[in-house]
Amino acid sequence: MDARKKFKAIMSGKRLVLMPGAYDALSARIMEAEGFEAICAGGYAAIGSMMAQPDMGQSNMRDYADHYGRIAAAVDIPVYVDADTGFGGVNNVRQMVRAFEAAGVAGVFISDQVFPNRCGYLPGKQVIPTEQMLAKIKAALDARRDADFYIAGRTDAAGVEGLNAAIARCQLFMDAGADMAKPMGVDTIEDIKRVIREVGGPHMATLSQAAGLKRRSLEELEEAGVVAATFPSIALFAAAQAVRNVLRILKRENSLTATFDHLLPLDDYYELVGLKAVLRREEDYDTAAEALARKRAAE
């Protein structure tokens, strides 16, 4: 089963699947090595890792396609990604879908914010008219070449116009043919149950550091009927903390030795990046080339 079919199976399932957020290819490889079935990759972590800036929509579709492509190429598990607003109107959405499909991701969600998009947990959001968002969803569905490429519509209306407006938009997204409709910022168990009941389709919860300390147990989410939970910035925050800590030790102790217990062992790193396989491939090609040259010389 390929990655896109795996992702569709996850989203049509009945159990809660945890999807940590990758900020680059190496973090994605670590997630796969630790046994996660799928991962997500979003703009918050992408902008943080690529530009060291807050997510205020300052990147572009091509940068994201390259970034997500490197992540998807590093793993065999599904990678579900953030497509911001689709990067413009319906023609931009069409180009985005084609580029992200070619990048190898399993699916995308498109937001109904005005351009430029910003993190859903930051203030100052505005949403476009519902009709414009429906046109983007239709354009995305028409643009995909692979029917298993997962397309979700996300609304930020809950934080702007309230939960009722968000649910109404999500219902229309599903009517338009989206594989999933997600109201961003709907975080309480009671509200999630209402969304699942009134919108239909699968529900994906977002547990982001950007949301602050909103404590919900995974057991509660699963009991409510949530089929996937994303942790879009967990690896980014973990990496930033780990790097800062080890550099503080290096500066304070003025010693590389003092950092050793805080570093990934060399053999573990080489196993993670597949050094043995790379060296074996080089050797196999060199051996085959030498054999071919000897055969030609002997003729």
Contacts in CASP RR format, 6 or more apart in sequence:
PFRMAT RR
TARGET T0000
AUTHOR 0000-0000-0000
METHOD contacts of the structure
MODEL  1
MDARKKFKAIMSGKRLVLMPGAYDALSARIMEAEGFEAICAGGYAAIGSM
MAQPDMGQSNMRDYADHYGRIAAAVDIPVYVDADTGFGGVNNVRQMVRAF
EAAGVAGVFISDQVFPNRCGYLPGKQVIPTEQMLAKIKAALDARRDADFY
IAGRTDAAGVEGLNAAIARCQLFMDAGADMAKPMGVDTIEDIKRVIREVG
GPHMATLSQAAGLKRRSLEELEEAGVVAATFPSIALFAAAQAVRNVLRIL
KRENSLTATFDHLLPLDDYYELVGLKAVLRREEDYDTAAEALARKRAAE
1 9 0 8 1.000
2 148 0 8 1.000
3 72 0 8 1.000
3 76 0 8 1.000
3 77 0 8 1.000
3 78 0 8 1.000
3 79 0 8 1.000
3 104 0 8 1.000
3 106 0 8 1.000
4 78 0 8 1.000
4 106 0 8 1.000
4 107 0 8 1.000
4 146 0 8 1.000
4 148 0 8 1.000
4 149 0 8 1.000
4 150 0 8 1.000
5 148 0 8 1.000
6 37 0 8 1.000
6 38 0 8 1.000
6 77 0 8 1.000
6 78 0 8 1.000
6 106 0 8 1.000
7 38 0 8 1.000
7 78 0 8 1.000
7 80 0 8 1.000
7 106 0 8 1.000
7 107 0 8 1.000
7 148 0 8 1.000
7 150 0 8 1.000
8 148 0 8 1.000
8 150 0 8 1.000
8 179 0 8 1.000
10 17 0 8 1.000
10 37 0 8 1.000
10 38 0 8 1.000
10 78 0 8 1.000
10 227 0 8 1.000
10 228 0 8 1.000
11 150 0 8 1.000
11 179 0 8 1.000
11 180 0 8 1.000
11 202 0 8 1.000
11 204 0 8 1.000
11 227 0 8 1.000
11 228 0 8 1.000
12 202 0 8 1.000
12 227 0 8 1.000
13 202 0 8 1.000
13 227 0 8 1.000
14 225 0 8 1.000
14 227 0 8 1.000
15 222 0 8 1.000
15 227 0 8 1.000
16 218 0 8 1.000
16 221 0 8 1.000
16 222 0 8 1.000
16 225 0 8 1.000
16 226 0 8 1.000
16 227 0 8 1.000
16 228 0 8 1.000
16 229 0 8 1.000
17 37 0 8 1.000
17 38 0 8 1.000
17 227 0 8 1.000
17 228 0 8 1.000
17 229 0 8 1.000
18 36 0 8 1.000
18 218 0 8 1.000
18 228 0 8 1.000
18 229 0 8 1.000
18 231 0 8 1.000
19 36 0 8 1.000
19 37 0 8 1.000
19 38 0 8 1.000
19 39 0 8 1.000
19 40 0 8 1.000
19 80 0 8 1.000
19 228 0 8 1.000
19 229 0 8 1.000
19 230 0 8 1.000
19 231 0 8 1.000
20 31 0 8 1.000
20 36 0 8 1.000
20 39 0 8 1.000
20 40 0 8 1.000
20 230 0 8 1.000
20 231 0 8 1.000
20 234 0 8 1.000
20 235 0 8 1.000
21 27 0 8 1.000
21 31 0 8 1.000
21 39 0 8 1.000
21 40 0 8 1.000
21 41 0 8 1.000
21 42 0 8 1.000
21 45 0 8 1.000
21 230 0 8 1.000
21 231 0 8 1.000
21 232 0 8 1.000
21 233 0 8 1.000
21 234 0 8 1.000
21 235 0 8 1.000
21 236 0 8 1.000
22 28 0 8 1.000
22 31 0 8 1.000
22 39 0 8 1.000
22 40 0 8 1.000
22 41 0 8 1.000
22 45 0 8 1.000
22 71 0 8 1.000
22 79 0 8 1.000
22 235 0 8 1.000
23 41 0 8 1.000
23 45 0 8 1.000
23 46 0 8 1.000
23 48 0 8 1.000
23 49 0 8 1.000
23 233 0 8 1.000
23 235 0 8 1.000
23 236 0 8 1.000
23 239 0 8 1.000
24 49 0 8 1.000
24 67 0 8 1.000
24 70 0 8 1.000
24 71 0 8 1.000
25 70 0 8 1.000
25 71 0 8 1.000
25 73 0 8 1.000
25 74 0 8 1.000
26 74 0 8 1.000
26 272 0 8 1.000
26 273 0 8 1.000
27 235 0 8 1.000
27 236 0 8 1.000
27 239 0 8 1.000
28 39 0 8 1.000
28 41 0 8 1.000
28 71 0 8 1.000
28 74 0 8 1.000
28 75 0 8 1.000
28 79 0 8 1.000
29 74 0 8 1.000
29 75 0 8 1.000
29 272 0 8 1.000
29 273 0 8 1.000
30 235 0 8 1.000
30 272 0 8 1.000
31 39 0 8 1.000
31 75 0 8 1.000
31 77 0 8 1.000
31 235 0 8 1.000
32 39 0 8 1.000
32 74 0 8 1.000
32 75 0 8 1.000
32 76 0 8 1.000
32 77 0 8 1.000
33 272 0 8 1.000
36 77 0 8 1.000
37 77 0 8 1.000
37 78 0 8 1.000
38 77 0 8 1.000
38 78 0 8 1.000
38 79 0 8 1.000
38 80 0 8 1.000
38 106 0 8 1.000
38 228 0 8 1.000
39 71 0 8 1.000
39 75 0 8 1.000
39 77 0 8 1.000
39 78 0 8 1.000
39 79 0 8 1.000
39 80 0 8 1.000
40 79 0 8 1.000
40 80 0 8 1.000
40 81 0 8 1.000
40 82 0 8 1.000
40 230 0 8 1.000
40 231 0 8 1.000
40 232 0 8 1.000
41 67 0 8 1.000
41 68 0 8 1.000
41 71 0 8 1.000
41 79 0 8 1.000
41 80 0 8 1.000
41 81 0 8 1.000
41 82 0 8 1.000
41 105 0 8 1.000
41 232 0 8 1.000
42 81 0 8 1.000
42 82 0 8 1.000
42 232 0 8 1.000
43 55 0 8 1.000
43 57 0 8 1.000
43 59 0 8 1.000
43 64 0 8 1.000
43 82 0 8 1.000
43 84 0 8 1.000
43 119 0 8 1.000
43 232 0 8 1.000
44 55 0 8 1.000
44 82 0 8 1.000
44 119 0 8 1.000
44 208 0 8 1.000
44 210 0 8 1.000
44 232 0 8 1.000
44 233 0 8 1.000
44 236 0 8 1.000
45 232 0 8 1.000
45 233 0 8 1.000
45 235 0 8 1.000
45 236 0 8 1.000
46 55 0 8 1.000
46 59 0 8 1.000
46 64 0 8 1.000
46 67 0 8 1.000
46 82 0 8 1.000
47 53 0 8 1.000
47 54 0 8 1.000
47 55 0 8 1.000
47 56 0 8 1.000
47 57 0 8 1.000
47 58 0 8 1.000
47 59 0 8 1.000
48 54 0 8 1.000
48 55 0 8 1.000
48 236 0 8 1.000
49 236 0 8 1.000
50 59 0 8 1.000
50 63 0 8 1.000
50 67 0 8 1.000
51 58 0 8 1.000
51 59 0 8 1.000
54 119 0 8 1.000
54 122 0 8 1.000
55 118 0 8 1.000
55 119 0 8 1.000
55 122 0 8 1.000
56 116 0 8 1.000
56 118 0 8 1.000
56 119 0 8 1.000
56 122 0 8 1.000
57 84 0 8 1.000
57 116 0 8 1.000
57 117 0 8 1.000
57 118 0 8 1.000
58 116 0 8 1.000
60 87 0 8 1.000
61 86 0 8 1.000
61 87 0 8 1.000
61 92 0 8 1.000
61 95 0 8 1.000
61 96 0 8 1.000
61 99 0 8 1.000
62 99 0 8 1.000
64 81 0 8 1.000
64 82 0 8 1.000
64 83 0 8 1.000
64 84 0 8 1.000
64 100 0 8 1.000
65 96 0 8 1.000
65 99 0 8 1.000
65 100 0 8 1.000
65 102 0 8 1.000
65 103 0 8 1.000
66 103 0 8 1.000
68 79 0 8 1.000
68 81 0 8 1.000
68 100 0 8 1.000
68 103 0 8 1.000
68 104 0 8 1.000
68 105 0 8 1.000
69 103 0 8 1.000
69 104 0 8 1.000
69 105 0 8 1.000
71 79 0 8 1.000
71 105 0 8 1.000
72 79 0 8 1.000
72 103 0 8 1.000
72 104 0 8 1.000
72 105 0 8 1.000
73 104 0 8 1.000
78 106 0 8 1.000
78 107 0 8 1.000
79 104 0 8 1.000
79 105 0 8 1.000
79 106 0 8 1.000
79 107 0 8 1.000
80 105 0 8 1.000
80 106 0 8 1.000
80 107 0 8 1.000
80 108 0 8 1.000
80 109 0 8 1.000
80 150 0 8 1.000
80 230 0 8 1.000
81 100 0 8 1.000
81 105 0 8 1.000
81 107 0 8 1.000
81 108 0 8 1.000
81 109 0 8 1.000
82 108 0 8 1.000
82 109 0 8 1.000
82 232 0 8 1.000
83 96 0 8 1.000
83 100 0 8 1.000
83 108 0 8 1.000
83 109 0 8 1.000
83 110 0 8 1.000
83 111 0 8 1.000
84 110 0 8 1.000
84 111 0 8 1.000
84 113 0 8 1.000
84 116 0 8 1.000
84 117 0 8 1.000
85 110 0 8 1.000
85 111 0 8 1.000
85 112 0 8 1.000
85 113 0 8 1.000
85 114 0 8 1.000
85 115 0 8 1.000
85 116 0 8 1.000
85 117 0 8 1.000
85 128 0 8 1.000
85 136 0 8 1.000
86 92 0 8 1.000
86 93 0 8 1.000
86 96 0 8 1.000
86 110 0 8 1.000
86 111 0 8 1.000
86 136 0 8 1.000
86 140 0 8 1.000
87 93 0 8 1.000
87 95 0 8 1.000
87 96 0 8 1.000
87 115 0 8 1.000
88 115 0 8 1.000
89 132 0 8 1.000
89 135 0 8 1.000
89 136 0 8 1.000
89 139 0 8 1.000
90 135 0 8 1.000
90 136 0 8 1.000
90 138 0 8 1.000
90 139 0 8 1.000
91 139 0 8 1.000
93 110 0 8 1.000
93 136 0 8 1.000
93 139 0 8 1.000
93 140 0 8 1.000
93 143 0 8 1.000
94 139 0 8 1.000
94 140 0 8 1.000
94 142 0 8 1.000
94 143 0 8 1.000
95 143 0 8 1.000
96 108 0 8 1.000
96 140 0 8 1.000
97 108 0 8 1.000
97 139 0 8 1.000
97 140 0 8 1.000
97 143 0 8 1.000
97 144 0 8 1.000
97 149 0 8 1.000
97 151 0 8 1.000
98 143 0 8 1.000
98 145 0 8 1.000
100 107 0 8 1.000
100 108 0 8 1.000
101 144 0 8 1.000
101 145 0 8 1.000
101 146 0 8 1.000
101 149 0 8 1.000
106 149 0 8 1.000
106 150 0 8 1.000
107 149 0 8 1.000
107 150 0 8 1.000
107 151 0 8 1.000
107 152 0 8 1.000
108 140 0 8 1.000
108 149 0 8 1.000
108 150 0 8 1.000
108 151 0 8 1.000
108 152 0 8 1.000
109 151 0 8 1.000
109 152 0 8 1.000
109 153 0 8 1.000
109 154 0 8 1.000
109 180 0 8 1.000
109 182 0 8 1.000
110 133 0 8 1.000
110 136 0 8 1.000
110 137 0 8 1.000
110 140 0 8 1.000
110 151 0 8 1.000
110 152 0 8 1.000
110 153 0 8 1.000
110 154 0 8 1.000
111 117 0 8 1.000
111 120 0 8 1.000
111 153 0 8 1.000
111 154 0 8 1.000
111 155 0 8 1.000
111 156 0 8 1.000
111 184 0 8 1.000
112 127 0 8 1.000
112 128 0 8 1.000
112 130 0 8 1.000
112 132 0 8 1.000
112 133 0 8 1.000
112 136 0 8 1.000
112 153 0 8 1.000
112 154 0 8 1.000
112 155 0 8 1.000
112 156 0 8 1.000
112 157 0 8 1.000
112 169 0 8 1.000
113 120 0 8 1.000
113 125 0 8 1.000
113 126 0 8 1.000
113 127 0 8 1.000
113 128 0 8 1.000
113 156 0 8 1.000
114 126 0 8 1.000
114 127 0 8 1.000
114 128 0 8 1.000
118 124 0 8 1.000
118 125 0 8 1.000
119 210 0 8 1.000
120 156 0 8 1.000
120 184 0 8 1.000
120 185 0 8 1.000
120 210 0 8 1.000
121 185 0 8 1.000
121 208 0 8 1.000
121 210 0 8 1.000
121 211 0 8 1.000
121 212 0 8 1.000
122 210 0 8 1.000
125 156 0 8 1.000
125 159 0 8 1.000
125 160 0 8 1.000
126 160 0 8 1.000
127 133 0 8 1.000
127 155 0 8 1.000
127 156 0 8 1.000
127 157 0 8 1.000
127 160 0 8 1.000
127 161 0 8 1.000
130 168 0 8 1.000
130 169 0 8 1.000
130 172 0 8 1.000
133 153 0 8 1.000
133 155 0 8 1.000
133 169 0 8 1.000
133 173 0 8 1.000
134 172 0 8 1.000
134 173 0 8 1.000
134 176 0 8 1.000
137 151 0 8 1.000
137 153 0 8 1.000
137 173 0 8 1.000
137 176 0 8 1.000
137 177 0 8 1.000
137 178 0 8 1.000
138 176 0 8 1.000
140 151 0 8 1.000
141 151 0 8 1.000
141 176 0 8 1.000
141 177 0 8 1.000
141 178 0 8 1.000
144 151 0 8 1.000
150 179 0 8 1.000
150 180 0 8 1.000
151 178 0 8 1.000
151 179 0 8 1.000
152 178 0 8 1.000
152 179 0 8 1.000
152 180 0 8 1.000
152 181 0 8 1.000
152 182 0 8 1.000
152 204 0 8 1.000
153 170 0 8 1.000
153 173 0 8 1.000
153 178 0 8 1.000
153 180 0 8 1.000
153 181 0 8 1.000
153 182 0 8 1.000
154 181 0 8 1.000
154 182 0 8 1.000
154 183 0 8 1.000
154 184 0 8 1.000
155 166 0 8 1.000
155 169 0 8 1.000
155 170 0 8 1.000
155 173 0 8 1.000
155 181 0 8 1.000
155 182 0 8 1.000
155 183 0 8 1.000
155 184 0 8 1.000
156 184 0 8 1.000
156 185 0 8 1.000
157 165 0 8 1.000
157 166 0 8 1.000
157 169 0 8 1.000
157 183 0 8 1.000
158 165 0 8 1.000
158 166 0 8 1.000
158 183 0 8 1.000
158 184 0 8 1.000
158 185 0 8 1.000
158 186 0 8 1.000
159 166 0 8 1.000
159 184 0 8 1.000
159 185 0 8 1.000
163 183 0 8 1.000
163 186 0 8 1.000
163 191 0 8 1.000
163 194 0 8 1.000
166 183 0 8 1.000
166 184 0 8 1.000
166 186 0 8 1.000
167 183 0 8 1.000
167 194 0 8 1.000
167 195 0 8 1.000
167 198 0 8 1.000
167 199 0 8 1.000
169 181 0 8 1.000
169 183 0 8 1.000
170 181 0 8 1.000
170 182 0 8 1.000
170 183 0 8 1.000
170 195 0 8 1.000
170 199 0 8 1.000
171 181 0 8 1.000
171 198 0 8 1.000
171 199 0 8 1.000
173 181 0 8 1.000
174 181 0 8 1.000
174 199 0 8 1.000
174 200 0 8 1.000
174 201 0 8 1.000
180 201 0 8 1.000
180 202 0 8 1.000
180 203 0 8 1.000
180 204 0 8 1.000
181 199 0 8 1.000
181 200 0 8 1.000
181 201 0 8 1.000
182 203 0 8 1.000
182 204 0 8 1.000
182 206 0 8 1.000
183 195 0 8 1.000
183 199 0 8 1.000
184 206 0 8 1.000
185 206 0 8 1.000
185 211 0 8 1.000
186 192 0 8 1.000
186 195 0 8 1.000
187 205 0 8 1.000
187 206 0 8 1.000
187 211 0 8 1.000
187 214 0 8 1.000
187 216 0 8 1.000
188 216 0 8 1.000
189 216 0 8 1.000
189 220 0 8 1.000
189 221 0 8 1.000
189 224 0 8 1.000
192 203 0 8 1.000
192 205 0 8 1.000
192 221 0 8 1.000
192 224 0 8 1.000
192 226 0 8 1.000
193 224 0 8 1.000
193 225 0 8 1.000
195 203 0 8 1.000
196 203 0 8 1.000
196 224 0 8 1.000
196 225 0 8 1.000
196 226 0 8 1.000
202 227 0 8 1.000
202 228 0 8 1.000
203 225 0 8 1.000
203 226 0 8 1.000
203 227 0 8 1.000
204 226 0 8 1.000
204 227 0 8 1.000
204 228 0 8 1.000
204 229 0 8 1.000
204 230 0 8 1.000
205 216 0 8 1.000
205 221 0 8 1.000
205 226 0 8 1.000
205 228 0 8 1.000
205 229 0 8 1.000
205 230 0 8 1.000
206 229 0 8 1.000
206 230 0 8 1.000
206 232 0 8 1.000
207 214 0 8 1.000
207 216 0 8 1.000
207 229 0 8 1.000
207 230 0 8 1.000
207 231 0 8 1.000
208 230 0 8 1.000
208 231 0 8 1.000
208 232 0 8 1.000
208 233 0 8 1.000
209 233 0 8 1.000
209 234 0 8 1.000
209 236 0 8 1.000
209 237 0 8 1.000
210 233 0 8 1.000
218 229 0 8 1.000
221 229 0 8 1.000
242 262 0 8 1.000
245 262 0 8 1.000
246 259 0 8 1.000
246 262 0 8 1.000
246 263 0 8 1.000
249 258 0 8 1.000
249 259 0 8 1.000
249 262 0 8 1.000
250 256 0 8 1.000
250 258 0 8 1.000
250 259 0 8 1.000
253 259 0 8 1.000
264 272 0 8 1.000
270 276 0 8 1.000
END
